[in-house]
């Protein structure tokens, strides 16, 4: 076997499986995006031609417009509240040892264990009891809970990445604990907090299962509106709005990575 | 004659019977030390000897399990770090990555609520002292290791601390830079006159930078002395072998005869040295002899009367200005000689039998 052939074989053995995995990961999105350009009234794949008419319809459809606006309201409040609560929790868990710390950590990650529809259903019942049925408050409350573990995780990792000697250095130079927090810890934590907020926002914007329970026509978010649409119509509008959502999310992630360095937030660096 | 009271007043930092345990591990035990105003005092010892714990207790990052610490005569044992007025340079520098050079150095002054103009003037002065003028706007990440080191120094001295604490500040630098920074640290101390506590495991650094050295092992003081005294008269075997290279000869019995002190190292192997008054205490006792590599030489006509032993050459280690010669001294064990130049490699090839002299008049004698 010649060395060139061997090298090509190794490349093929590497890129073959990698290519298949990439294809597998992206194929649902690809199918949806391709269908969205179909000129036909029917959801068909592969599309017979190229048209932007469904994008025009998606962008002008009132339920989608309201859903997106509702989503922005819910996301803004939910992500911000989750960031405040999550940062405080992360700080507590990282810096202090106290009774029940392990229990708190477990509870904070419980939304990963409890199915979203259970959470949604729970908030629906709770909302009814409190007379908040299908208000924004109950939607926001549900979303805070669902995104909290991701915010906590993001801030916690950022805290772990702060060299504790920086805080010692600040104290040594005369900074009281409050000023150490304000001048050193918080500024260094900011990228992690922003990243946590962004991840929370993306999750909240695209959350469907729990939202289905806690929203009504007036407060429904975009994924719920999309579900409503697909139950009534079967044209590629739904593909177009999906494509728009994918593009928007991708842009947000790219921005986050460019300015915040997601790598730093999602993994613990070695000092 | 100074009184104890005057000594106390002259102390910048004082540790009184300070102990520190981490769980079952005793890091520092009954540590008593008065650091004089304006001196450079080095805590020297192997890693884990408790030297960094002492530094952290002076800075207030660790609270002693028992005992008292005073700075400028005032007890500070219960005072938090930010009210202690100490300036620390960390091993990793710990510069604030979200601030530029100016902001890093200005941090301590801003915490002291100095007026803006005064801050700028003080920062400029400190940066000039560490030769970093012009780099005010640089990000910390853009600086070399040596420059980061200087920023850390400037940040610590600009607040005019009551004591400057240096935690192995040179260990992260490469060898040439380390030698350069040693000289600069000396110059900086001459300019500022700050009381300085320097922590290191490098005996070379300790010997060249310190007014006094505290040798520590397992949380306890082994010896407190000026560098030359420490090198010439180590108080015990640990200090002798930790500070500088030294050959420990096997235990010997010391007998004083008419004009000589005779050390019987092994049956039939005795070394004699002209009698000195301080050897009188060892008469009839078992002792350990320590001989430094530079106190040994290859025997020639010019060295009559010196203690002389036959050895076999094992290896040469050429080091430019000198050659280390490792020899097998039989009953004396392996010995190391330090011979200037490189001629010895030709003169005494590996495997050859030679005679070497031991300058026992300079040797350290300690109880076995």
Interface residues (C-beta under 8 A of the other chain):
Chain A: X163 X165 X166 X168 X169 X170 X171 X172 X173 X174 X175 X176 X177 X179 X180 X183 X184 X187 X188 X271
Chain B: X59 X60 X61 X80 X81 X82 X83 X84 X85 X86 X87 X88 X90 X92 X94 X95 X96 X97 X98 X107 X108 X111 X112 X155 X159
